[in-house]
């Protein structure tokens, strides 16, 4: 009986430490990503990502406390039972890094997961919840910079075309001027009188 009670207390403590909340809806969306909790799948613009079980659990832990810090201890309790003989620090680092790679995120310039030094991690992007799949617009994460690049490219192409046109016109005008100069020389030469034979 004591063992049963202690195991229940241990489970409650783990839930409390890991803040294992039941998220209200089946589908969660943030940025171009959508999570299907029932199938434990994550997609990006409709394409499924391959996330290992613990990597997926880290994502859910961050979503549950979106905007708040999920401590490294909370992740340890959630992912590895107390009796597991693992290097928790190294495993937490590796698992979070795998999640970042899957999301295309960076610890230096985070878009989704921010590292809070000596504490843990925080999901810094807003999330949406729904009971049905949320339609996702296929928009690259750097759409604004892509548009700027396209505008700059178009402007560069326009400048290039302008210089080509100016070059062609310059060649035509130069040819015309050269032709006119040669014509004047010939006319001037013949105007001086008949050609004298070579000695």
DAWOBEL-V299812 format. One record per helix or strand of 2 or more residues. SS is the DSSP state (A for helix, B for strand). FROM is the first residue (numbers start at 1). TO is the last residue. If there is no record, write none. Layout:
# DAWOBEL-V299812
ss=SS from=FROM to=TO
ss=SS from=FROM to=TO
This chain:
# DAWOBEL-V299812
ss=A from=2 to=18
ss=B from=27 to=30
ss=B from=33 to=36
ss=B from=41 to=44
ss=B from=47 to=49
ss=A from=53 to=64
ss=B from=69 to=71
ss=A from=72 to=79
ss=A from=88 to=103
ss=B from=113 to=116
ss=B from=120 to=123
ss=B from=128 to=130
ss=A from=143 to=191
